[in-house]
Amino acid sequence: MILKLPTVDQMTDILDIKPIISVSLLWVWVGALALFLLLAYLVYRRVRHREKAPPKPVVVPRRYTPRELALKELDELEALKLVEKGQFRKYYFRLSEILRHFLQDEIRLPAVDATTEEIRPHLKTSKYLTEDEIRRVDRMLVDMDLVKFAKFVPSPEEIGKLRQELRGFIQTAPAKSFQAGAKEDIKRTGPPILPADLSPKEGMGRG
């Protein structure tokens, strides 16, 4: 069977080629420019907001005196409830640390890294403590050592008595021992040498 193809005049479904339509790029450039300006504005606002943001307040930690710090640490120790939990050695170790740091920072005795025997000669020659206070400190150190090293289990009455005696000693020990010791250091070594870029007024601050 031979197929008969239609003539050109009979091909009505063939459309003429449409002319080329020229598309303007103006609106593309306008859109790109608008997007760029929007991004630039957002960046500007963010930078401007940072510049205007108030500076964060500087939190200056409070400087406790040795006496205030020791009393604060005693309160924190009691809050741990170590005695109620039966952790006597841990409790007495902490009491001993508080006492030794107080002796060193307030009474100016080398006590933090010293044994009780090493502390005794300094206690006896301290000009900031009375004889009664020296005996009290020596007794407290011995009582603490018994629990720390001899595993002695104190009674509730003994714990309460030691706790009260330690707090009382810290509260009533010479009030100006630390300041007096600092003055003696200045007399002995002279005033601190300030950096060249600090005026005497600026150097007096403790920060």
C-alpha positions as CSV (number, residue, x, y, z in Angstrom):
1,M,0.0,0.0,0.0
2,I,1.4,3.4,-1.1
3,L,0.7,6.4,1.3
4,K,-0.2,9.6,-0.5
5,L,1.4,12.6,1.2
6,P,-0.6,15.9,1.3
7,T,0.6,18.9,-0.6
8,V,1.8,22.0,1.0
9,D,-1.5,23.8,0.4
10,Q,-3.3,21.0,2.2
11,M,-1.1,21.3,5.4
12,T,-3.2,23.7,7.4
13,D,-1.8,22.7,10.8
14,I,1.6,24.1,10.1
15,L,2.0,27.6,11.5
16,D,4.4,30.3,10.3
17,I,7.5,30.9,12.4
18,K,6.8,33.8,14.8
19,P,9.1,36.7,14.8
20,I,11.8,37.0,17.5
21,I,10.6,39.0,20.5
22,S,13.2,41.2,22.1
23,V,13.2,41.0,26.0
24,S,14.5,44.0,27.8
25,L,16.9,43.4,30.7
26,L,16.0,46.6,32.4
27,W,13.6,45.0,34.9
28,V,16.2,42.3,35.7
29,W,18.7,45.0,36.6
30,V,16.1,46.9,38.6
31,G,15.2,43.8,40.6
32,A,18.9,43.0,41.3
33,L,19.5,46.5,42.4
34,A,16.6,46.5,44.7
35,L,17.8,43.2,46.3
36,F,21.2,44.6,46.7
37,L,19.9,47.8,48.4
38,L,17.7,45.7,50.7
39,L,20.7,43.6,51.8
40,A,22.8,46.7,52.3
41,Y,20.1,48.3,54.5
42,L,19.8,45.2,56.6
43,V,23.6,45.0,57.1
44,Y,23.6,48.8,58.0
45,R,20.9,48.3,60.6
46,R,22.7,45.4,62.2
47,V,26.0,47.3,62.4
48,R,24.2,50.4,63.7
49,H,22.4,48.4,66.4
50,R,25.7,47.0,67.6
51,E,27.2,50.5,67.9
52,K,24.2,51.8,69.8
53,A,23.9,48.8,72.1
54,P,24.9,49.8,75.7
55,P,28.1,48.1,77.0
56,K,27.6,45.2,79.3
57,P,28.1,46.0,82.9
58,V,31.4,44.8,84.3
59,V,30.8,42.6,87.3
60,V,33.6,43.2,89.8
61,P,33.9,40.3,92.3
62,R,33.7,41.3,95.9
63,R,36.9,41.2,97.8
64,Y,36.4,39.5,101.1
65,T,38.6,40.1,104.0
66,P,40.2,36.9,105.5
67,R,37.8,37.1,108.4
68,E,34.7,37.5,106.1
69,L,35.9,34.7,103.9
70,A,36.5,32.3,106.7
71,L,33.0,32.9,108.2
72,K,31.4,32.6,104.7
73,E,33.2,29.2,104.2
74,L,32.0,28.0,107.6
75,D,28.4,28.7,106.6
76,E,28.9,26.9,103.3
77,L,30.5,24.0,105.1
78,E,27.5,23.7,107.5
79,A,25.1,23.8,104.5
80,L,26.8,20.6,103.2
81,K,25.4,18.6,106.2
82,L,28.6,16.4,106.3
83,V,28.1,15.7,110.1
84,E,24.6,14.5,109.5
85,K,25.9,12.2,106.8
86,G,28.5,10.8,109.1
87,Q,31.4,12.2,107.0
88,F,33.4,13.4,110.0
89,R,36.9,13.2,108.6
90,K,35.9,15.2,105.5
91,Y,34.2,17.8,107.8
92,Y,37.2,18.1,110.0
93,F,39.6,18.4,107.1
94,R,37.6,21.3,105.8
95,L,37.5,22.9,109.3
96,S,41.3,22.6,109.4
97,E,41.7,24.2,106.0
98,I,39.5,27.2,107.0
99,L,41.5,27.7,110.3
100,R,44.9,27.4,108.6
101,H,44.0,29.8,105.8
102,F,42.7,32.3,108.4
103,L,45.9,32.0,110.4
104,Q,48.0,32.6,107.4
105,D,45.9,35.4,105.7
106,E,44.8,37.2,108.9
107,I,47.3,36.4,111.6
108,R,50.2,36.1,109.1
109,L,51.4,32.7,110.2
110,P,52.7,30.1,107.7
111,A,50.0,27.6,108.4
112,V,48.5,26.4,105.1
113,D,51.2,23.9,104.2
114,A,52.5,23.3,107.7
115,T,51.8,20.6,110.2
116,T,50.6,21.3,113.7
117,E,54.1,20.9,115.1
118,E,55.4,23.3,112.5
119,I,52.8,25.9,113.4
120,R,53.3,25.9,117.1
121,P,56.6,27.8,117.2
122,H,55.0,30.6,115.1
123,L,52.0,30.6,117.3
124,K,54.1,31.2,120.4
125,T,55.9,34.1,118.9
126,S,52.9,35.8,117.3
127,K,52.4,39.3,118.5
128,Y,48.8,39.4,117.3
129,L,47.5,36.6,119.6
130,T,47.2,36.5,123.4
131,E,48.3,33.4,125.4
132,D,44.7,32.3,125.7
133,E,44.2,32.5,121.9
134,I,47.4,30.6,121.3
135,R,46.1,27.8,123.6
136,R,42.7,27.8,121.9
137,V,44.3,27.5,118.4
138,D,46.7,24.7,119.5
139,R,43.8,22.8,121.1
140,M,41.6,23.1,117.9
141,L,44.5,21.9,115.7
142,V,45.0,18.9,117.9
143,D,41.3,18.0,118.0
144,M,41.2,18.3,114.2
145,D,44.3,16.1,113.8
146,L,42.7,13.3,116.0
147,V,39.8,13.0,113.6
148,K,41.8,13.6,110.4
149,F,44.6,11.1,111.1
150,A,43.8,9.0,114.1
151,K,40.2,8.3,112.8
152,F,38.8,9.4,116.1
153,V,35.0,9.7,115.9
154,P,33.9,12.8,117.8
155,S,30.6,13.0,119.7
156,P,27.9,15.5,118.7
157,E,28.8,17.6,121.7
158,E,32.5,17.7,120.8
159,I,31.7,18.7,117.2
160,G,29.4,21.5,118.4
161,K,32.0,22.7,120.8
162,L,34.8,22.8,118.2
163,R,32.5,24.5,115.7
164,Q,31.5,27.2,118.2
165,E,35.1,27.7,119.4
166,L,36.4,28.1,115.8
167,R,33.7,30.6,114.8
168,G,34.3,32.5,118.0
169,F,38.0,32.7,117.4
170,I,37.6,33.9,113.9
171,Q,35.1,36.6,115.0
172,T,37.2,37.9,117.9
173,A,40.8,37.5,116.7
174,P,42.8,40.7,116.4
175,A,40.8,42.9,114.0
176,K,43.7,44.7,112.6
177,S,46.3,42.0,112.3
178,F,46.1,41.7,108.6
179,Q,46.3,45.5,108.0
180,A,49.1,45.8,110.6
181,G,51.1,43.1,108.9
182,A,50.6,44.8,105.5
183,K,51.9,48.1,106.9
184,E,54.9,46.3,108.4
185,D,55.7,44.9,105.0
186,I,55.6,48.3,103.4
187,K,58.0,49.6,106.2
188,R,60.3,46.7,105.6
189,T,60.4,46.6,101.8
190,G,59.2,50.1,100.9
191,P,56.1,51.1,98.9
192,P,55.3,49.0,95.7
193,I,57.0,50.2,92.5
194,L,54.3,51.5,90.1
195,P,54.5,51.1,86.3
196,A,55.7,54.2,84.5
197,D,52.3,54.7,82.9
198,L,50.4,54.8,86.2
199,S,50.0,57.9,88.2
200,P,50.3,57.6,92.1
201,K,46.5,58.1,92.3
202,E,45.9,55.2,89.9
203,G,48.3,53.0,91.6
204,M,46.5,53.3,94.9
205,G,43.5,51.3,93.7
206,R,43.2,47.6,94.4
207,G,41.1,46.9,91.3
